[in-house]
């Protein structure tokens, strides 16, 4: 999988890790967000859009966790 991902995205460089997600930059200068399944015992996840600046990526991660928290609390309360 890593080889396939590398061919599609070219060389990638890790920028930072934020709330269990990796924010990386590819050769074209676009940021993308993903996490490895072994960190959370969940299927691998990658955000569909690519981002221009790190704060946009962080906002998307925050939104993801707000949605996950809402889904969890709705499931628990039912």
C-alpha positions in Angstrom: 0.0 0.0 0.0 2.8 2.4 0.8 4.3 1.9 -2.6 1.0 2.6 -4.3 0.4 5.7 -2.2 3.9 7.0 -2.9 3.4 6.6 -6.7 0.1 8.5 -6.5 1.3 11.3 -4.3 5.0 11.4 -5.1 7.4 12.1 -2.2 5.6 13.2 1.0 7.0 14.9 4.0 5.5 14.8 7.5 4.6 18.3 8.7 3.1 17.5 12.1 0.8 15.2 14.0 -2.4 16.7 15.3 -5.0 14.8 17.4 -3.8 11.4 16.1 -3.8 12.5 12.5 -0.7 13.1 10.4 -0.5 16.3 8.3 1.8 15.7 5.4 2.8 17.7 2.3 3.3 16.3 -1.2 5.6 17.4 -4.1 2.9 19.7 -5.4 2.8 21.6 -2.1 -0.7 20.3 -1.1 -1.3 19.2 2.4 -3.2 16.0 3.2 -4.4 14.4 6.4 -4.5 10.8 7.3 -4.0 8.4 10.1 -2.7 4.9 10.4 -5.1 2.2 11.6 -2.6 0.8 14.1 -2.8 4.0 16.2 -6.6 3.8 16.9 -7.5 0.2 16.0 -9.7 1.6 13.2 -9.6 1.4 9.4 -7.1 3.8 7.9 -8.7 7.2 7.1 -7.6 9.9 4.8 -9.5 13.2 4.2 -10.7 13.6 0.7 -9.8 17.2 0.1 -6.2 18.4 0.1 -5.5 21.6 2.0 -3.5 24.8 1.2 -2.5 25.7 4.8 -2.0 23.8 8.0 -4.8 25.6 9.9 -7.3 24.4 7.3 -6.1 20.8 7.9 -6.4 21.3 11.6 -9.9 22.7 11.3 -10.9 19.6 9.3 -9.4 17.3 12.0 -11.3 19.2 14.7 -14.5 18.8 12.7 -13.9 15.1 12.3 -13.5 14.6 16.0 -16.6 16.8 16.8 -18.6 14.5 14.4 -17.2 11.4 16.0 -18.0 12.7 19.5 -21.5 13.5 18.4 -22.0 10.0 16.8 -20.6 8.3 20.0 -22.8 10.3 22.4 -25.9 9.7 20.2 -25.2 6.0 20.2 -24.7 5.9 24.0 -27.8 7.9 24.7 -30.1 5.7 22.5 
